[in-house]
Amino acid sequence: MAVMKSAMTKTVIVVTVAIASATAQTRDISPWTFQHYPVVEDFKGSPAKPLLVTPHERSLRTQILDQAGEGPNFAGHFTIAHWGCGSPCVGFFIINERTGTIYDPHFAVACADNNQMDSSLDFNLNSRLIVATRFSDKFGCGTDFLEWDGKRLKSVYFEPWSSTSE
């Protein structure tokens, strides 16, 4: 019984190490992961009140104030305030929690084609990367990997949806 238990333990360890090794190798292949865009500094203190400057910002006052009041959720000291704007559609602003400055990316997260529709917006507190569903004039619908530099978003990679409708 003890020999069988020892053999099972060794098998579990070998399988666990193999899976962990394969996962680590896969992660290193793609430079478009949250870990590849780390935050330089953490936020300490109380969030600044958002500065509602434009008519568009003022029209979304409740969404902005409520979500910014919860504290940073993106890139260390920023908050992404987001709201539904149709199906499928998500609008968002990026708010600097230190200064209250609101950044408008000037695009909604949404895409639909003959095969699918989506409005995914993924981000996290410890990364400057946003992964969003978007439309590209060149490629059509797909997933856009966007890097935040503190004032604007820059697309670092666009992965088109595979098309089976042709």
N, C-alpha and C positions, 0 to 999 in steps of 0.2 A: 504494500500500500504506500509506504514511504517513498519507494523508488518511482512508482507511478506519479505520485504527487510532485516529486522533484522534476521528473521529465515534463509534466504539464507546465510547471512553473518556468522551466527553461524555454519551452515552446512559446509561451505567452511573452516572455522577455524578447526572444528573437523576433517574433512577429511585430511587437511594439517598436523595437529598434528599426526594423525594416520600414514600417509605415512612417515613422518619424523622419527617417533619412529620405525617403521618397518625397514626403511633404516638403521638407526643407529644400531639396533640389528643385522641386517645382516652383516654390516661392522665389528662388533666386533667378529663375529664367525670366520672369516678367518684372520689368522695372515699374509697372503701373499698379503698385500696391500702396496702401496707406503707409506702411512702414518705410517706404522709399522717400517719403515726403514728410519727415519729422518736424515737429514744432521746435523752435529755437528756445523759447521761454514760456514759462507758465504765467497764468494770471493770478494776481494777488489783489485783494481789495474788493470794493463794492462796484457793481456795474454802473457806468455813467448813464444818465437818461438819454435815450435816443433823440437825435436832432431831426425833427420832422420838417424838412425844408421844401420838398417839391409837393405839388398837388397829389401825385401818385402816392407818395409816402404818407401824406395826411389822410388820404382815403383809406389807408390800411392801418390807421393809428392803433386800433385795438389789438390786431394781430402782432404788430411790431412791439408795442409796449408790454403785452402779456408775455410774449416769448423772450424778449430781451431781459425781462425781469427775472427769468429763471437762471440767468448766468450763461457763461460761455458754453457752447456745444461744438465749436469748430476752431481748429488752428490755434489753440491756446487761449486767446482772449477775444474771440469773435463769436457771434451768435448768428446762426442761419435761421431767420424767421421765414416760415413757408406757409402757404395756404393753397387750397384747391381753386382752380380757375376754369373748371370744365372737366370733361372726360375725354381722353386722359389729359390732364394738365395740372402742373404745380408751378406757382410763381414763388419767387423768393427774393429776399434782400440779405446782404451780409452786413452785420452791425458790429462796429468796433466797440467793445465793452469798456475800453479805457476812455475813449473820447466821445462816444455817442454818435460818431459819424456813420451814416448809412450809405452802403454801396449797392447800386442797382446793376445787376449783371446784364440787363436789357435783353433777356430771353427767358422764355418759360420752358420748363422741363416737360416735354411731351413728344410723342411720335406715334403715328399709326400708319400702317400700310395694309396691303391685302391679306397679310398673314397674322399680324398681331398689333396690339397697341400697348403702350406702357408710359408711365411717368415716374420713373425711379430717380431718386435723389439720395445718394449715399455719401456720408461724411462722418468724421469723428473728431473729438476734442484734441487728440494728439497728432493730427496730420493736417497738412496743407492741401491735400488732394480731395477733390470732389469727383464722384462718378455719377454721371447724369445721362438720362435718355435724351437724345437731341436729334434734330434733323440737320443733315449736311447737304448743301447744294450739290456737292460733288458725289457723295456716297448714298444719300437718302437717310433712312432711319438707322440709328445705331447707338452705341454707348460711347460717350465722350469722357475722357479722363482729363480733368482740368486742374491746373496748379494755381493756387492762390499766392500772390506775392505781397499781400498786405494792402493792395489797392485795386487789383484787377485779377481776372481769371485768364489763364492762357491754356489753350488746348495743347496737351502734350502727346495725345494719341487718340485716334478715333477708330473704333471697331464697328464696321457696318454689320447690320443684321444680315444673315444669309438669306438670299432671296430665292424662293421656290415658286414665285408667282409667274415666271416668264415662260 
